[in-house]
Amino acid sequence: MSEARRFWVIAAIGGLVLSLPAILNGAPFLYIDSATYIAQGQAAVSVVFPGHDMGIATLPQGEEIAGQLAESAPGSTPSAPLVVGGRSIYYGVLAYLSQGLTASWALVFLQGLAVSVPAVSLFRAVLCASWPVASLLSLALLAFATPLGLFVGMIMPDIWVGAMVLSVAALAVGAEAGGPAFKAILFFVCILAVLFHLSHLVLVTGILALFLLAQLCVPWFRKTVGIGWSVGLCGIILAGIGGQVMFSKVVERVYGAAPISRPHLTAHLVDLGPGQDYAETACAGPERSDALAICPYVDRLPLAWTRFLFLDDPEAGVFAIMSDAEKRRMAEEDMTFAVQTFLHAPWVTAIGLARDGLVQIRELSLDDAVLVAGGDVPGGLLATGLPADLRDATRTSFLYGKGDLLRTATDVTQIGTAAAALLLLVSLVAIPAGAGDRPADPRIVILLLIVGICLLGVILNAAVCGILASPYGRFQARIAWIVPFLALLSTIRVFAPSHRYEARPT
């Protein structure tokens, strides 16, 4: 068997291993947004191919959305729905097609492959002949002892941020594994990731900015990572921006108005405190009661950011109960509101946002990552919001009704991630010294670069989510498994005798 074919066999087995938690559960894992992704995919497909329902009865949300979640508030007209962005239409179509053709199992396996391919290639780049066994055993451990298996099996785009970070690292170290198509596939994984969620696009942009700075200031890094890698990241970013622009143009052409984004910054700053203080100041007095879209709702503050955005109580909600015109105005004012809040209270705002970015690093929780674990969820998701076969499979799955297992998984994730970080530190400290400022083993140079890029991805994920949204357990749990991955990779490289002094990188 050729080396390239051997790699793809191992990567495929790794993808299957990562899919095992969902397979053993008897159904893919669900978050409350899973229903929305499938429904919006159904709506988009029905617009392009009328009458092709994939054997899935029309979902309630699918009747209200087309192309993306369309939220109709009082005063809206059916011919001009307000399209609220935030949930990728591209992932929605993939989720819908996978559900119609394979009861979502194709999506689960694809997500497993998206992680397995770069992960196995990194093991191969760092280790010697035993990389197949080491990579498969490590992936099996990660699938069941970290959140990795849960997110691979979930109908949500969360897992793609970790797959993107590993792929970016594999491209940076010049990993060669699966023949001519290998790097193209890594780029494809990254492009899918930035199309599947805006936060992924922001994260990879942050990686590019920091590494361009490193290439300008650090000669060693400039020699180790060529400019071609940065050019590749630029292409990935442009693809993500192009996908966002194309979606916006299609919505504008179909409905006569561009989609809007939820005002996450406004909600976060209100929750943080400075936003509420600025709103109360800006809206003070009868003559300024309409100075901002938020002014008629100032008396309902303070509100947690989730309640600010999603609470549909007419007496206590804000964004969710606004008219379409008010929602559009608030969305358009979002960045201006953030800038004015910063100018109003610069130190309090800056310190608060920085604190939330740091807090997000340790905010690891799976308690509500699978909302059906404690029974049916609010809104009758399992009654009407999902395709019938997925709904029935979920109700008979192993995890259904076992919410205590998720609380245990949260404890394991928090303790395990901290222990893995310590193990990673020990292994890095134990790296044997080489001549000058470079380790003696060239594969150690590759390992250090992988660790640096992946840890940067973990930190930037916390910064992006904690600052732009707010600290929330699922946001960091989706990528926390990278720390144990790095700990396993570095420990095997540094401490296993057969891997210590391999002079020739793959």
C-alpha positions as CSV (number, residue, x, y, z in Angstrom):
1,M,0.0,0.0,0.0
2,S,1.4,3.4,-0.9
3,E,2.1,5.9,1.8
4,A,-0.6,8.3,0.6
5,R,-3.3,5.5,0.5
6,R,-2.2,4.4,3.9
7,F,-2.7,7.9,5.2
8,W,-6.2,8.1,3.8
9,V,-7.2,4.8,5.3
10,I,-6.0,5.8,8.7
11,A,-7.8,9.2,8.4
12,A,-11.0,7.5,7.4
13,I,-10.8,5.1,10.3
14,G,-10.1,8.2,12.5
15,G,-13.2,9.9,11.2
16,L,-15.3,6.8,12.0
17,V,-13.7,6.6,15.5
18,L,-14.7,10.3,16.2
19,S,-18.2,9.4,15.0
20,L,-18.6,6.6,17.5
21,P,-20.1,8.6,20.4
22,A,-23.1,9.6,18.1
23,I,-23.3,6.1,16.7
24,L,-23.4,4.5,20.1
25,N,-25.9,7.2,21.2
26,G,-28.2,6.0,18.4
27,A,-28.8,9.5,17.1
28,P,-26.8,12.6,16.3
29,F,-26.6,15.2,19.1
30,L,-28.8,18.2,19.0
31,Y,-28.7,21.8,20.1
32,I,-31.7,24.0,19.9
33,D,-30.3,25.8,16.8
34,S,-30.1,22.4,15.0
35,A,-33.7,22.6,14.1
36,T,-33.2,26.1,12.6
37,Y,-30.3,25.0,10.5
38,I,-32.3,22.1,9.0
39,A,-35.4,24.2,8.5
40,Q,-33.5,27.1,6.8
41,G,-31.7,24.5,4.6
42,Q,-35.1,23.1,3.6
43,A,-36.4,26.6,2.8
44,A,-33.4,27.4,0.7
45,V,-33.6,24.1,-1.3
46,S,-37.3,24.6,-1.8
47,V,-36.7,28.1,-3.3
48,V,-34.1,26.7,-5.8
49,F,-35.8,23.4,-6.5
50,P,-39.6,23.7,-5.8
51,G,-41.2,20.5,-4.9
52,H,-38.0,18.6,-3.9
53,D,-38.7,18.0,-0.2
54,M,-36.2,15.1,0.3
55,G,-38.9,13.1,1.9
56,I,-39.0,15.5,4.9
57,A,-42.4,17.1,5.7
58,T,-42.3,20.9,5.7
59,L,-41.0,22.1,9.1
60,P,-42.8,24.9,10.9
61,Q,-39.7,27.1,10.8
62,G,-39.3,26.3,7.1
63,E,-42.6,28.0,6.4
64,E,-41.3,31.2,7.9
65,I,-37.8,31.3,6.5
66,A,-36.2,31.3,3.1
67,G,-32.5,31.5,2.5
68,Q,-31.9,32.3,6.2
69,L,-34.0,32.6,9.4
70,A,-36.7,35.1,8.5
71,E,-38.3,36.6,11.7
72,S,-41.6,38.2,11.2
73,A,-42.6,40.7,13.9
74,P,-45.8,42.7,14.4
75,G,-46.2,45.1,11.5
76,S,-44.3,42.8,9.0
77,T,-45.7,41.9,5.7
78,P,-45.3,38.3,4.3
79,S,-43.9,39.6,1.1
80,A,-41.0,41.4,2.8
81,P,-39.8,39.4,5.7
82,L,-36.8,40.6,7.7
83,V,-33.9,38.2,7.2
84,V,-31.8,37.9,10.3
85,G,-28.3,36.5,9.7
86,G,-26.1,34.6,12.1
87,R,-26.9,31.0,11.2
88,S,-25.1,30.0,8.0
89,I,-27.3,29.1,5.1
90,Y,-24.4,27.0,3.7
91,Y,-24.3,24.8,6.8
92,G,-28.1,24.7,6.8
93,V,-28.3,23.3,3.3
94,L,-25.6,20.7,4.1
95,A,-27.5,19.7,7.3
96,Y,-30.8,19.4,5.4
97,L,-29.4,17.4,2.5
98,S,-27.6,15.1,4.9
99,Q,-30.8,14.6,6.9
100,G,-32.8,13.8,3.8
101,L,-30.3,11.4,2.3
102,T,-28.7,9.7,5.3
103,A,-30.7,10.7,8.4
104,S,-27.8,13.1,9.2
105,W,-25.1,10.4,9.5
106,A,-23.2,11.7,6.4
107,L,-22.8,15.0,8.2
108,V,-21.6,13.4,11.3
109,F,-18.9,11.4,9.4
110,L,-17.9,14.4,7.3
111,Q,-17.3,16.3,10.6
112,G,-15.3,13.4,11.9
113,L,-13.2,13.4,8.7
114,A,-12.7,17.2,8.9
115,V,-11.0,16.8,12.2
116,S,-9.3,13.4,11.5
117,V,-7.5,14.4,8.3
118,P,-5.5,17.3,9.7
119,A,-5.1,15.6,13.1
120,V,-3.6,12.4,11.6
121,S,-1.4,14.5,9.3
122,L,0.0,16.4,12.3
123,F,0.8,13.1,14.1
124,R,2.5,11.9,10.9
125,A,4.5,15.1,10.7
126,V,5.7,15.0,14.3
127,L,6.1,11.2,15.0
128,C,8.1,8.4,13.4
129,A,6.8,5.1,12.1
130,S,4.2,4.5,14.8
131,W,2.1,7.5,13.8
132,P,-0.9,5.3,12.6
133,V,-1.3,3.6,16.0
134,A,-0.6,6.7,18.0
135,S,-3.0,8.9,16.0
136,L,-5.9,6.4,16.2
137,L,-5.5,5.6,19.9
138,S,-5.3,9.4,20.6
139,L,-8.4,10.1,18.6
140,A,-10.3,7.4,20.4
141,L,-9.3,8.8,23.8
142,L,-10.2,12.3,22.7
143,A,-13.6,11.2,21.3
144,F,-14.7,9.8,24.7
145,A,-12.7,11.7,27.3
146,T,-13.1,15.2,25.8
147,P,-16.0,17.2,24.2
148,L,-14.6,16.3,20.7
149,G,-16.9,13.3,20.1
150,L,-19.9,15.3,21.2
151,F,-19.3,18.1,18.9
152,V,-18.4,15.9,15.9
153,G,-21.8,14.2,16.3
154,M,-23.7,17.4,16.8
155,I,-25.8,19.0,14.0
156,M,-24.1,22.4,14.6
157,P,-21.1,24.1,12.9
158,D,-19.2,24.3,16.2
159,I,-16.7,21.5,15.5
160,W,-15.5,23.3,12.3
161,V,-13.6,25.9,14.3
162,G,-11.3,23.2,15.7
163,A,-11.0,21.5,12.4
164,M,-10.0,24.8,10.8
165,V,-7.3,25.5,13.5
166,L,-5.7,22.0,13.0
167,S,-5.9,22.5,9.2
168,V,-4.2,25.9,9.4
169,A,-1.4,24.3,11.6
170,A,-1.0,21.4,9.1
171,L,-0.6,23.9,6.2
172,A,1.8,26.0,8.2
173,V,4.2,23.1,8.9
174,G,4.0,21.9,5.3
175,A,2.5,18.6,6.3
176,E,2.6,16.1,3.4
177,A,0.4,13.1,3.7
178,G,-2.2,12.3,1.2
179,G,-0.7,13.1,-2.2
180,P,-1.4,16.1,-4.4
181,A,-5.0,16.6,-3.2
182,F,-4.1,16.7,0.5
183,K,-3.4,20.4,0.8
184,A,-6.4,21.3,-1.4
185,I,-8.6,19.3,1.0
186,L,-7.1,21.2,4.0
187,F,-7.9,24.5,2.3
188,F,-11.4,23.2,1.5
189,V,-12.0,22.4,5.2
190,C,-10.9,25.9,6.2
191,I,-13.2,27.5,3.5
192,L,-16.2,25.4,4.7
193,A,-15.4,26.5,8.3
194,V,-15.4,30.2,7.5
195,L,-18.6,29.8,5.5
196,F,-20.3,27.9,8.3
197,H,-19.9,30.7,11.0
198,L,-18.8,34.3,11.1
199,S,-16.8,33.8,14.3
200,H,-14.6,31.3,12.4
201,L,-13.9,34.0,9.8
202,V,-12.9,36.5,12.5
203,L,-10.7,33.9,14.2
204,V,-8.7,33.0,11.1
205,T,-8.3,36.7,10.3
206,G,-6.8,37.2,13.8
207,I,-4.4,34.3,13.2
208,L,-3.3,35.9,9.9
209,A,-2.8,39.3,11.4
210,L,-0.6,38.0,14.3
211,F,1.5,35.8,12.1
212,L,2.1,38.6,9.5
213,L,3.4,40.6,12.5
214,A,5.6,37.6,13.5
215,Q,6.9,37.3,9.9
216,L,7.9,41.0,10.0
217,C,9.5,40.9,13.4
218,V,10.9,37.4,13.9
219,P,13.5,36.2,11.4
220,W,13.3,32.6,12.6
221,F,9.6,32.5,12.0
222,R,10.0,34.1,8.6
223,K,12.4,31.3,7.5
224,T,10.2,28.5,9.0
225,V,6.8,29.6,7.6
226,G,6.9,30.9,4.1
227,I,4.8,33.8,2.8
228,G,2.8,31.3,0.8
229,W,1.0,30.2,3.9
230,S,-0.1,33.7,4.6
231,V,-1.3,34.1,1.0
232,G,-3.3,30.9,1.5
233,L,-5.0,32.3,4.6
234,C,-5.8,35.4,2.7
235,G,-7.6,33.2,0.1
236,I,-9.5,31.5,2.9
237,I,-10.6,34.8,4.3
238,L,-11.6,36.2,0.9
239,A,-13.7,33.0,0.3
240,G,-15.5,33.6,3.7
241,I,-16.1,37.3,2.9
242,G,-17.3,36.3,-0.6
243,G,-19.8,33.8,0.9
244,Q,-21.2,36.5,3.2
245,V,-21.5,39.0,0.4
246,M,-23.1,36.5,-1.9
247,F,-25.7,35.6,0.7
248,S,-26.4,39.2,1.4
249,K,-26.8,40.0,-2.4
250,V,-29.2,37.1,-2.9
251,V,-31.4,38.1,0.0
252,E,-31.4,41.7,-1.2
253,R,-32.4,40.6,-4.7
254,V,-35.2,38.3,-3.5
255,Y,-36.6,40.4,-0.7
256,G,-35.5,44.0,-1.6
257,A,-33.4,44.5,1.5
258,A,-30.2,43.1,2.8
259,P,-30.2,40.8,5.8
260,I,-29.3,42.1,9.3
261,S,-27.1,40.7,12.0
262,R,-28.2,40.4,15.6
263,P,-26.8,43.3,17.7
264,H,-24.5,41.1,19.8
265,L,-22.2,44.0,20.8
266,T,-25.1,46.1,22.0
267,A,-26.5,43.1,24.0
268,H,-23.1,42.4,25.5
269,L,-22.3,46.0,26.5
270,V,-25.7,46.4,28.1
271,D,-25.1,43.1,30.0
272,L,-21.7,44.4,30.9
273,G,-23.0,47.6,32.4
274,P,-21.4,50.5,30.3
275,G,-23.9,50.0,27.5
276,Q,-26.9,50.4,29.9
277,D,-25.3,53.5,31.4
278,Y,-24.7,55.0,27.9
279,A,-28.2,54.2,26.8
280,E,-29.8,55.8,29.8
281,T,-27.7,58.9,29.2
282,A,-28.3,59.1,25.5
283,C,-32.1,58.6,25.9
284,A,-32.5,60.9,28.8
285,G,-35.3,63.5,28.4
286,P,-38.5,63.4,26.3
287,E,-36.8,65.1,23.3
288,R,-34.3,62.2,23.1
289,S,-36.7,59.3,23.6
290,D,-36.0,58.1,20.1
291,A,-32.3,59.0,19.8
292,L,-31.5,55.2,19.6
293,A,-33.4,52.2,18.8
294,I,-32.9,51.0,22.3
295,C,-34.5,54.1,23.9
296,P,-38.1,52.8,24.2
297,Y,-36.7,49.7,26.0
298,V,-34.3,51.3,28.5
299,D,-36.7,50.8,31.4
300,R,-36.4,47.0,30.8
301,L,-32.6,47.0,31.5
302,P,-30.5,45.5,32.8
303,L,-30.9,42.2,30.9
304,A,-28.5,39.3,30.3
305,W,-27.3,39.3,26.7
306,T,-29.2,36.1,25.9
307,R,-32.5,37.6,27.2
308,F,-31.8,40.9,25.4
309,L,-31.6,39.1,22.1
310,F,-33.9,36.2,22.4
311,L,-36.6,36.8,25.1
312,D,-39.9,37.0,23.4
313,D,-41.9,38.3,26.4
314,P,-43.8,41.4,25.2
315,E,-43.4,43.0,28.7
316,A,-39.7,42.2,29.3
317,G,-38.0,41.4,25.9
318,V,-36.1,43.8,23.7
319,F,-34.8,42.7,20.3
320,A,-37.0,39.6,19.8
321,I,-40.2,41.6,20.3
322,M,-39.3,44.6,18.2
323,S,-40.9,45.4,14.9
324,D,-38.9,44.7,11.8
325,A,-38.1,48.4,11.4
326,E,-36.8,48.6,15.0
327,K,-34.7,45.5,14.5
328,R,-33.1,46.8,11.4
329,R,-32.4,50.1,13.1
330,M,-30.8,48.5,16.1
331,A,-28.7,46.2,13.9
332,E,-27.5,49.2,11.9
333,E,-26.6,51.1,15.1
334,D,-24.8,48.1,16.7
335,M,-21.2,49.2,15.9
336,T,-22.0,52.9,16.5
337,F,-23.5,52.0,19.9
338,A,-20.3,50.1,20.8
339,V,-18.0,53.0,19.8
340,Q,-20.2,55.5,21.7
341,T,-20.2,53.3,24.7
342,F,-16.5,53.1,24.6
343,L,-16.1,56.9,24.3
344,H,-18.6,57.3,27.2
345,A,-16.7,55.0,29.5
346,P,-13.5,53.9,27.9
347,W,-11.7,52.2,30.9
348,V,-14.7,50.4,32.2
349,T,-15.6,49.1,28.8
350,A,-12.1,48.1,27.8
351,I,-11.4,46.3,31.1
352,G,-14.8,44.6,31.1
353,L,-14.4,43.3,27.5
354,A,-10.9,42.1,28.2
355,R,-12.0,40.4,31.4
356,D,-14.8,38.6,29.5
357,G,-12.3,37.5,26.8
358,L,-10.1,36.0,29.6
359,V,-13.0,34.5,31.4
360,Q,-14.1,32.7,28.3
361,I,-10.9,30.7,28.3
362,R,-11.9,28.8,31.4
363,E,-15.7,28.9,30.7
364,L,-16.1,25.3,29.7
365,S,-19.6,23.8,30.1
366,L,-21.6,21.1,28.3
367,D,-24.7,21.4,30.6
368,D,-26.9,22.7,27.8
369,A,-24.8,21.6,24.8
370,V,-27.4,18.9,24.1
371,L,-30.7,20.4,25.1
372,V,-32.7,17.3,24.8
373,A,-30.6,15.5,27.4
374,G,-33.1,16.5,30.1
375,G,-36.2,15.8,28.2
376,D,-38.2,17.9,25.7
377,V,-37.0,21.5,25.3
378,P,-39.1,24.7,25.4
379,G,-41.0,25.5,22.3
380,G,-41.8,21.8,21.5
381,L,-38.7,21.2,19.4
382,L,-39.2,17.5,19.6
383,A,-42.9,17.8,19.0
384,T,-42.9,19.8,15.8
385,G,-39.5,21.4,15.1
386,L,-37.5,18.4,13.7
387,P,-37.9,15.9,10.9
388,A,-39.9,12.9,12.2
389,D,-37.1,10.3,11.9
390,L,-34.6,12.5,13.7
391,R,-37.2,13.3,16.4
392,D,-38.0,9.7,17.0
393,A,-34.3,8.6,17.0
394,T,-33.5,11.4,19.5
395,R,-36.3,10.2,21.9
396,T,-35.0,6.7,21.8
397,S,-31.3,7.6,22.0
398,F,-29.0,6.7,24.9
399,L,-28.4,10.3,26.1
400,Y,-32.1,11.3,26.0
401,G,-33.3,12.0,29.6
402,K,-29.8,11.7,31.1
403,G,-28.9,15.3,31.8
404,D,-26.7,14.3,34.8
405,L,-24.3,12.8,32.3
406,L,-23.7,16.2,30.7
407,R,-23.0,17.7,34.1
408,T,-20.5,15.0,34.7
409,A,-19.0,15.6,31.3
410,T,-18.6,19.3,32.2
411,D,-16.6,18.4,35.3
412,V,-14.5,15.9,33.3
413,T,-13.9,18.6,30.6
414,Q,-12.8,21.3,33.1
415,I,-10.5,19.0,35.1
416,G,-9.2,17.1,32.0
417,T,-8.4,20.3,30.1
418,A,-6.5,21.7,33.1
419,A,-4.6,18.5,33.5
420,A,-3.8,18.3,29.8
421,A,-2.5,21.9,29.9
422,L,-0.1,20.9,32.7
423,L,1.0,17.8,30.9
424,L,1.6,19.9,27.7
425,L,3.7,22.4,29.8
426,V,5.8,19.5,31.3
427,S,6.4,18.0,27.9
428,L,7.5,21.3,26.4
429,V,9.9,22.0,29.3
430,A,11.4,18.5,28.8
431,I,12.4,19.1,25.2
432,P,16.1,18.5,24.8
433,A,18.2,21.5,24.0
434,G,20.0,21.8,20.7
435,A,22.7,23.9,19.2
436,G,22.1,27.6,19.2
437,D,18.5,28.6,19.6
438,R,17.0,25.6,17.8
439,P,16.2,22.1,19.1
440,A,18.4,19.3,18.0
441,D,15.4,17.4,16.5
442,P,13.9,19.0,13.5
443,R,10.5,17.4,14.3
444,I,10.5,19.3,17.6
445,V,10.6,22.6,15.6
446,I,7.5,21.3,13.8
447,L,5.9,20.4,17.1
448,L,6.5,23.8,18.6
449,L,5.0,25.5,15.6
450,I,1.9,23.3,15.8
451,V,1.5,24.0,19.5
452,G,1.9,27.7,19.0
453,I,-0.7,27.9,16.2
454,C,-3.2,25.7,17.9
455,L,-2.9,27.5,21.3
456,L,-3.3,30.8,19.5
457,G,-6.5,29.4,17.9
458,V,-7.8,28.4,21.4
459,I,-7.0,31.9,22.8
460,L,-8.4,33.8,19.9
461,N,-11.6,31.7,20.1
462,A,-12.1,32.9,23.6
463,A,-11.4,36.5,22.7
464,V,-13.7,36.5,19.7
465,C,-16.6,34.8,21.6
466,G,-16.1,36.4,25.0
467,I,-15.8,39.9,23.6
468,L,-18.2,39.9,20.6
469,A,-20.9,37.8,22.4
470,S,-20.2,37.1,26.0
471,P,-18.7,34.2,28.0
472,Y,-20.7,31.1,27.5
473,G,-19.7,27.5,28.2
474,R,-20.4,26.0,24.8
475,F,-18.3,28.6,23.0
476,Q,-15.0,27.4,24.5
477,A,-16.0,23.7,25.1
478,R,-16.2,23.4,21.3
479,I,-12.5,23.9,20.9
480,A,-11.1,22.9,24.4
481,W,-10.3,19.4,23.1
482,I,-7.3,20.9,21.2
483,V,-5.4,21.2,24.5
484,P,-5.5,17.5,25.3
485,F,-4.7,16.8,21.6
486,L,-1.6,18.9,21.9
487,A,-0.7,17.3,25.2
488,L,-0.9,13.8,23.7
489,L,1.1,14.8,20.6
490,S,3.9,16.5,22.5
491,T,4.1,13.8,25.2
492,I,4.5,11.0,22.7
493,R,7.1,13.0,20.7
494,V,9.2,14.0,23.7
495,F,9.0,11.0,26.0
496,A,8.5,8.0,23.8
497,P,12.0,6.6,23.2
498,S,11.4,5.7,19.6
499,H,10.4,9.3,18.8
500,R,13.1,11.3,20.6
501,Y,15.8,11.7,18.0
502,E,14.3,11.4,14.5
503,A,16.5,13.6,12.4
504,R,14.5,13.6,9.1
505,P,11.1,15.4,9.1
506,T,8.4,13.8,7.1
